[in-house]
Amino acid sequence: MNTLAVASIQEQRDLERLAAVVADLQGRLEFFSQTCGERLLTVEELASRLQLSIDTTRDHVNAGQIPLIRLNSRTWRFHWPTVLAAMKTL
């Protein structure tokens, strides 16, 4: 088997793994959205609703002041009613 064929097989496997990860994340988002009864917000959408910059919003999240749903180490989602309740206690 030549090097090109091996690379092509590896790329195919990588794409299959990536597709599985994407499908898993989509399933988690769907589950949380159904559980919460509404669509979950991204950090950009949350920052817009709070009228804060994205960096300031992230700072509040990192400080534990804003609750989040962590889908993986890099993907955060937010439930708006829960965020509002947390902000009232600050």
N, C-alpha and C positions, 0 to 999 in steps of 0.2 A: 504494500500500500504506500502510495507516495505521500509526501508532506502535505500537499494541497488537499488530498482526500481526508487526511487525519484532521486538518484544520477545519474542513467543512463539517465533519462529523461533530467535532467539539463545538463549533458555532451552533449547530442544530440543537445539541444538548443544552447549551446555554440559553438559547431562545425558548426551549421547552420549560426550563426551570424558571425563567423570567415570566413566562405566561402563567405558570402555576402560582407564582407569588402575586401577580396582578389579580388573578382570579380569587385568591385567598383574601386579599385586601378588599376587593369589591364585595365579597361575601360578608366580611366583617362590617363594612360600612352599611350594607343593607340591613344586617342584623341590628346594629345600633340604632339606625334610623327607625326601624320598625318598633324597637323596644322603647325608644324615646317618643315616638309618635310624631316626629318631625325630622326634617333633614338636619344633619349635623353641619356645623360651620367650620370652615378652614380658618387658619390664623389671620389671613388677609380679610376675610369676611367679618370675623370677630372684631378686628381692629377698626374696621369701618363702622360697625354698629356702636362701638364704644367711643368713636371719634378720637382714637389714639393712633400713634404711628405703629407700624408693625413691630419695630424694635422695642418700643415701650410695652406693647402687649406681651411680647415674648419675655421681657424682664419680669412682668407681673406673674406670668405663668411659672417662670423659673424660681420665683420667690415663693411660690405656693399660694399666691393670692387668687389665682383663677384656676378652677378645676378643669381638667382635661381628660380626654379619652385618648390613650396612647395606642395606636394601631400597630406601630412598631417603633423602633428607636428614632425614626425620622418623620413619622406621620402623626400629626396631632389633629384631633377634632374636638369640637366644643358643643355642648348642649346649652342653648341660649337661656332657658329658664334656670338652669343650675348656675350658670355664670351670674345671672342677675341676683339670685339669692346670695351667692358668695360675695358679690360686690356690696350688698346691703349691710353685711357684717363688718366691713372694713372701716 
